[in-house]
Amino acid sequence: MDIIRVKQILSSSADVKVMYNGSSIWIDELHEDQELVTCHLRGPLEERTQVAVSDLIEVK
């Protein structure tokens, strides 16, 4: 994924499915200067982590 698509997802009201390392995640925040996002797993666990934008996969 790229930074432009992350910005589109963050500004969208649609439920866009994004995967990281085989798990479905929510993107919480974009750190554009570092090309990272803060995200958490979908579901009850809300442990947040930072991952590279390039490691995210949008499921269409």
C-alpha positions as CSV (number, residue, x, y, z in Angstrom):
1,M,0.0,0.0,0.0
2,D,1.1,3.6,-0.4
3,I,0.7,6.8,1.6
4,I,-1.9,8.2,-0.8
5,R,-4.2,5.2,-0.3
6,V,-3.8,5.3,3.5
7,K,-4.9,9.0,3.4
8,Q,-7.9,8.0,1.3
9,I,-8.8,5.2,3.7
10,L,-8.5,7.4,6.8
11,S,-10.7,10.1,5.2
12,S,-13.4,7.6,4.0
13,S,-16.5,6.6,5.9
14,A,-16.4,3.2,4.2
15,D,-15.2,0.1,6.0
16,V,-12.1,-0.8,4.1
17,K,-10.5,-4.1,5.0
18,V,-6.8,-3.8,5.5
19,M,-4.5,-6.7,6.4
20,Y,-1.1,-6.7,8.1
21,N,0.9,-9.9,8.5
22,G,-2.2,-12.0,7.9
23,S,-4.5,-10.2,10.4
24,S,-7.3,-7.7,9.7
25,I,-6.4,-4.3,11.2
26,W,-7.8,-0.7,11.7
27,I,-5.5,2.2,10.7
28,D,-5.6,4.8,13.5
29,E,-3.0,7.3,12.4
30,L,-0.6,8.0,9.6
31,H,3.0,9.1,10.3
32,E,3.7,10.3,6.8
33,D,7.3,11.5,7.4
34,Q,8.3,8.0,8.6
35,E,6.0,6.1,6.2
36,L,4.4,4.3,9.2
37,V,0.9,3.9,10.5
38,T,-0.3,3.3,14.0
39,C,-2.9,0.5,13.9
40,H,-4.7,-2.1,16.0
41,L,-6.3,-5.5,15.3
42,R,-10.0,-5.6,14.6
43,G,-11.8,-7.0,17.5
44,P,-11.7,-6.7,21.3
45,L,-7.9,-6.3,21.7
46,E,-6.8,-2.8,21.0
47,E,-3.1,-3.0,21.5
48,R,-1.6,-0.5,19.1
49,T,1.5,-0.9,17.1
50,Q,3.4,1.0,14.4
51,V,4.0,-0.7,11.1
52,A,5.4,0.3,7.6
53,V,2.8,1.5,5.1
54,S,4.4,-0.8,2.5
55,D,3.5,-3.8,4.7
56,L,-0.2,-3.1,4.5
57,I,-2.5,-5.0,2.0
58,E,-5.9,-3.8,1.1
59,V,-8.4,-6.6,0.5
60,K,-10.8,-5.8,-2.3
